[in-house]
Amino acid sequence: MEFRAEMRYLRVSPQKARLVLDLIKGRRVEEARNTLMFTKKRVASHVGKLLQSALDNANFLATEKGLDVEIDNLYVKRAVANDGPRMKRIRPAPQGRAYRYQRRIAHIELVLAERGKNGEVATVVGGEAAAPAPAKARRRAPAVKAAGKKKTAAK
């Protein structure tokens, strides 16, 4: 079972948010919470609140729907920072000119999932445990040079 939380229109650049999100991907919730507490980035407090919201969602669904969820076995399955709308602004420049710049906005999505007892991911698809699909090997055809005159050095 997956539990989601989403924060939209956060006034931080998605690139800066990804720096913090990469620190907690794949970690247990308690470990991710401790990592965020000691990270010296402004967005870390927002991501901490988002993690708590996803944890509260898991707690609520466990009690409301009667699901058997071990809160201690939850881990951060996916953490994504996408672009939001950009605000176009103008900065005064010398000699009556103007420089344009953009203020970036991020949409952050956090997904928690439950690990099995042996550490494997507890996902069931069609009655069987889902196995990762094999990566497809692609080869490009060798480039064919165009037939034509040879270039000669200028005299």
KEKE-3310 file (N, C-alpha, C; in steps of 0.2 Angstrom, whole numbers, plus 5000, padded with zeros to 4 digits):
npx = (5004:5003:5006:5002:5008:5007:5014:5011:5015:5026:5038:5051:5066:5064:5076:5084:5076:5076:5089:5088:5078:5084:5092:5084:5077:5072:5075:5071:5057:5059:5073:5074:5067:5076:5087:5082:5080:5093:5098:5104:5096:5084:5073:5071:5064:5051:5050:5050:5038:5030:5033:5029:5015:5012:5015:5005:4994:4995:4993:4980:4973:4975:4968:4955:4951:4954:4966:4981:4994:5011:5019:5032:5038:5038:5044:5053:5047:5046:5051:5048:5052:5044:5042:5033:5022:5030:5036:5037:5048:5054:5070:5077:5089:5105:5105:5092:5087:5080:5081:5076:5070:5066:5056:5056:5045:5040:5032:5030:5031:5028:5030:5025:5029:5027:5039:5042:5044:5057:5064:5061:5051:5034:5024:5011:5005:4992:4991:5004:5021:5028:5040:5055:5056:5066:5080:5080:5091:5098:5104:5113:5113:5127:5134:5133:5144:5142:5143:5154:5164:5181:5188:5200:5215:5217:5227)
npy = (4994:5011:5028:5044:5061:5078:5094:5109:5123:5129:5141:5139:5134:5120:5113:5115:5109:5096:5093:5090:5081:5070:5066:5058:5048:5032:5029:5023:5030:5035:5037:5046:5057:5061:5064:5075:5084:5088:5094:5108:5116:5128:5122:5110:5110:5111:5100:5091:5093:5089:5075:5072:5074:5064:5053:5054:5053:5039:5034:5038:5031:5018:5017:5021:5013:5001:4994:4984:4991:4993:5006:5007:5000:5008:5017:5029:5029:5036:5052:5067:5082:5094:5106:5121:5134:5148:5164:5179:5192:5209:5217:5233:5240:5247:5263:5265:5253:5236:5221:5204:5192:5176:5169:5154:5140:5126:5110:5097:5080:5066:5049:5036:5019:5002:4991:4973:4959:4954:4964:4966:4974:4976:4973:4968:4961:4955:4944:4939:4942:4957:4958:4966:4973:4967:4977:4984:4982:4993:4996:5007:5009:5009:5025:5031:5037:5051:5049:5057:5071:5071:5082:5094:5101:5118:5128)
npz = (5000:4996:5002:5000:4999:4995:4991:4985:4974:4981:4986:4981:4971:4960:4958:4969:4979:4975:4979:4993:4993:4987:4997:5006:4999:4998:5011:5028:5037:5050:5049:5038:5043:5054:5046:5039:5049:5053:5041:5033:5024:5018:5013:5019:5031:5026:5018:5029:5035:5025:5025:5037:5035:5025:5033:5043:5034:5031:5044:5047:5036:5040:5052:5048:5037:5041:5038:5039:5044:5047:5054:5057:5047:5036:5022:5012:4996:4984:4980:4973:4964:4955:4942:4944:4940:4933:4939:4931:4932:4933:4933:4937:4926:4921:4913:4909:4905:4906:4915:4913:4924:4932:4944:4952:4955:4965:4964:4976:4978:4988:4992:5002:5006:5012:5018:5017:5029:5027:5022:5009:4996:4998:4987:4978:4963:4954:4962:4962:4967:4962:4949:4944:4928:4915:4909:4893:4880:4869:4853:4843:4825:4815:4810:4794:4782:4771:4754:4744:4737:4742:4755:4752:4757:4759:4748)
capx = (5000:5006:5003:5005:5007:5009:5014:5010:5016:5031:5042:5058:5067:5064:5083:5086:5072:5079:5095:5086:5074:5089:5095:5079:5074:5074:5076:5065:5054:5062:5079:5073:5065:5082:5091:5079:5081:5100:5100:5104:5093:5078:5067:5071:5058:5045:5050:5049:5031:5027:5034:5024:5008:5011:5014:4998:4989:4996:4990:4973:4970:4976:4963:4949:4950:4956:4972:4986:5000:5016:5022:5039:5041:5037:5050:5051:5047:5047:5051:5049:5051:5042:5041:5027:5022:5036:5034:5041:5049:5059:5074:5080:5096:5108:5104:5085:5085:5077:5083:5070:5072:5061:5055:5053:5040:5040:5027:5034:5026:5031:5026:5028:5027:5028:5043:5041:5048:5064:5067:5059:5046:5028:5020:5008:5002:4989:4992:5011:5025:5030:5048:5057:5056:5073:5081:5081:5097:5097:5111:5112:5116:5133:5133:5135:5146:5139:5148:5155:5171:5186:5190:5207:5218:5218:5234)
capy = (5000:5017:5033:5050:5068:5083:5101:5113:5130:5130:5146:5137:5131:5113:5110:5115:5105:5089:5091:5088:5075:5064:5063:5054:5043:5025:5028:5023:5036:5038:5039:5052:5062:5063:5067:5082:5088:5091:5097:5115:5119:5131:5118:5104:5110:5110:5093:5087:5094:5085:5068:5070:5073:5057:5048:5055:5049:5032:5032:5039:5026:5012:5016:5022:5008:4994:4991:4982:4995:4994:5012:5007:4997:5013:5020:5034:5026:5041:5059:5071:5090:5096:5113:5124:5140:5153:5171:5183:5198:5214:5221:5239:5240:5254:5267:5264:5246:5232:5214:5200:5185:5171:5166:5147:5137:5119:5105:5092:5074:5061:5043:5031:5012:4997:4985:4967:4958:4952:4970:4967:4979:4972:4975:4962:4963:4949:4938:4937:4948:4960:4957:4972:4971:4968:4983:4983:4984:4996:4998:5011:5007:5013:5030:5030:5043:5053:5048:5063:5072:5072:5089:5095:5107:5125:5130)
capz = (5000:4996:5005:4997:5002:4990:4992:4978:4974:4986:4983:4980:4965:4960:4958:4976:4982:4973:4983:4999:4992:4986:5004:5009:4995:4999:5018:5032:5039:5055:5047:5034:5048:5057:5041:5037:5055:5053:5035:5033:5019:5020:5010:5023:5035:5022:5016:5035:5036:5020:5027:5043:5032:5022:5039:5046:5030:5032:5051:5046:5032:5044:5057:5045:5032:5044:5035:5043:5042:5052:5053:5058:5041:5030:5019:5006:4990:4979:4982:4967:4964:4948:4940:4945:4936:4934:4940:4927:4935:4929:4937:4933:4924:4919:4907:4907:4902:4911:4915:4915:4928:4934:4951:4951:4960:4965:4967:4978:4979:4993:4992:5007:5005:5017:5017:5020:5035:5025:5019:5002:4995:4999:4982:4975:4957:4951:4966:4963:4969:4956:4948:4940:4921:4912:4905:4886:4877:4862:4850:4837:4819:4814:4806:4787:4780:4765:4748:4740:4736:4748:4756:4751:4761:4755:4746)
cpx = (5004:5002:5006:5003:5010:5009:5015:5012:5021:5036:5049:5060:5067:5071:5085:5082:5074:5085:5093:5082:5078:5092:5090:5076:5077:5075:5070:5063:5057:5069:5079:5071:5071:5087:5089:5080:5088:5102:5099:5102:5086:5072:5066:5065:5052:5044:5048:5042:5027:5027:5030:5017:5007:5011:5007:4993:4989:4992:4982:4969:4970:4970:4956:4947:4951:4961:4977:4993:5005:5020:5029:5042:5040:5044:5048:5052:5049:5047:5053:5048:5050:5042:5034:5027:5028:5033:5039:5042:5054:5063:5077:5087:5099:5105:5097:5083:5082:5079:5077:5073:5065:5061:5052:5049:5040:5034:5031:5029:5031:5027:5029:5025:5029:5033:5041:5045:5055:5067:5065:5053:5039:5023:5017:5004:4999:4991:5000:5015:5028:5038:5049:5058:5064:5074:5083:5087:5096:5104:5109:5115:5122:5131:5136:5137:5143:5145:5148:5163:5175:5188:5198:5209:5219:5226:5236)
cpy = (5006:5023:5040:5057:5073:5090:5105:5120:5132:5135:5144:5134:5124:5110:5110:5110:5097:5088:5088:5081:5069:5062:5058:5049:5036:5024:5027:5029:5039:5041:5046:5058:5065:5067:5074:5087:5092:5093:5104:5118:5122:5126:5112:5104:5109:5103:5089:5087:5089:5077:5067:5070:5066:5052:5048:5052:5042:5030:5033:5033:5019:5011:5017:5016:5001:4991:4989:4985:4995:5001:5012:5004:5002:5016:5025:5031:5030:5048:5063:5078:5092:5103:5115:5130:5145:5160:5175:5190:5203:5217:5227:5238:5247:5257:5266:5258:5242:5224:5210:5194:5182:5169:5159:5145:5130:5115:5099:5086:5069:5055:5038:5024:5008:4992:4979:4965:4956:4958:4971:4972:4974:4975:4969:4964:4956:4943:4936:4943:4951:4960:4963:4969:4972:4974:4981:4986:4987:4998:5002:5008:5012:5019:5029:5037:5045:5052:5055:5065:5073:5080:5089:5101:5113:5126:5137)
cpz = (5000:4999:5002:5001:4996:4992:4986:4979:4980:4983:4984:4974:4965:4961:4965:4980:4981:4977:4990:4998:4990:4992:5007:5005:4997:5007:5022:5035:5045:5053:5043:5038:5051:5052:5039:5043:5055:5046:5035:5027:5021:5018:5015:5028:5032:5020:5023:5036:5031:5022:5033:5040:5029:5028:5042:5041:5030:5039:5050:5042:5036:5049:5053:5041:5035:5041:5040:5041:5048:5050:5054:5051:5035:5028:5013:5000:4984:4982:4975:4967:4957:4948:4941:4940:4938:4935:4936:4931:4931:4934:4934:4932:4922:4913:4904:4905:4908:4910:4917:4919:4930:4941:4950:4957:4959:4967:4969:4980:4983:4993:4997:5005:5011:5015:5020:5026:5033:5022:5012:5002:4995:4994:4979:4969:4954:4955:4966:4964:4962:4955:4944:4933:4919:4908:4897:4883:4870:4859:4844:4831:4818:4809:4799:4785:4773:4760:4745:4739:4743:4749:4755:4755:4756:4754:4748)
residu = (MET:GLU:PHE:ARG:ALA:GLU:MET:ARG:TYR:LEU:ARG:VAL:SER:PRO:GLN:LYS:ALA:ARG:LEU:VAL:LEU:ASP:LEU:ILE:LYS:GLY:ARG:ARG:VAL:GLU:GLU:ALA:ARG:ASN:THR:LEU:MET:PHE:THR:LYS:LYS:ARG:VAL:ALA:SER:HIS:VAL:GLY:LYS:LEU:LEU:GLN:SER:ALA:LEU:ASP:ASN:ALA:ASN:PHE:LEU:ALA:THR:GLU:LYS:GLY:LEU:ASP:VAL:GLU:ILE:ASP:ASN:LEU:TYR:VAL:LYS:ARG:ALA:VAL:ALA:ASN:ASP:GLY:PRO:ARG:MET:LYS:ARG:ILE:ARG:PRO:ALA:PRO:GLN:GLY:ARG:ALA:TYR:ARG:TYR:GLN:ARG:ARG:ILE:ALA:HIS:ILE:GLU:LEU:VAL:LEU:ALA:GLU:ARG:GLY:LYS:ASN:GLY:GLU:VAL:ALA:THR:VAL:VAL:GLY:GLY:GLU:ALA:ALA:ALA:PRO:ALA:PRO:ALA:LYS:ALA:ARG:ARG:ARG:ALA:PRO:ALA:VAL:LYS:ALA:ALA:GLY:LYS:LYS:LYS:THR:ALA:ALA:LYS)
# end
